[in-house]
Amino acid sequence: MNQNVGIIGRGTVGKALQNQIDELSGYEVLKVAVKHPSSHKDLNPKLLAKKAEEIIGNPEIQIILEAIDDTESALKYAIETLKKG
């Protein structure tokens, strides 16, 4: 059974994480949250999340990876994720 992964951010690091996870067996990227969807036309629309909360609140996602350059938002998302368990 695959571990479902959500990625918050899809800049250089987020895209590299997605590519690596796509190569791993046992893991599947379920959602990727991006700030500017129009800048990610190569992203499969079924993976697109317009807000990080779509990933944090998704019970199907077991692993959340944060790859954004905004430290305040990153901390907020980390705390929200920890609170959700």
N, C-alpha and C positions, 0 to 999 in steps of 0.2 A: 504494500500500500504506500502510495506517495505521500510525502510531507508537503503540504501546500505552503507556498511562500508568497508573501506580499513585500513589495519593495516601495519605499517612499523615496521618490527622487529618481530621475533618469538622466542625469548629466553624464559626465565621463565615467564616474565610479558606478553609478546605478546601472548604466548600460552594460558595463563590464561584468557586474554581478549577475545581471540577467543572462548574459551570454554564457557565463560559467555554469550557472544553475541549469540552463538548458542542456548542458553537456553531461550533467551528473544524473546517474540513475537513482531513482527513489525520491526525487524532488521535482516539483512542478511550480512554476511561477503562475499564480492564480490572478494576481492583480498588481498593477504598477501605478502609483499615484504620481501625477505630473502637474506642475503649476501651469504650464502653457501647452495644452493638448495640440494646438495647431503646429507646434514645433516638433511633434513626434509622429509624423504621418507614417513612419515605418513601423509603429507599434500596432500590433493586432488590436482592433477596437474592443474585442472581448476582454482584453487585459486592462483596458484603460479605467482608471479611477481618477476622478477630478479632484478628490479631496482625500487626504491621509486618513480621515475618519472612516472612509469606506473600507479601508484595510484594517484599521485598529478594531472596528466593531464587527468585523466579519468572522463568524464562528467557524467557518471552513478553513481559515488560515491559521496554521500552527506556528509559523516562523515569520517574524517581521524584521526586515532589514531597513535601516535608515541610511540614506545616502544623499543628504541635502547639505547645503552650505550655510544655512541659517541656524546658528547655534540656539537661539531662543526657541524657535519652532521645534528643532530637534529635541531639546530638553522637554518641551511640552508633550511631544509625541511619545517620548520614552516613558514619561510619568504616566500618561494615559494608558499606554500598553501594559505597564506593570500593574496598574490598578485593575485592568481587565483580567489579569492572570494569564 
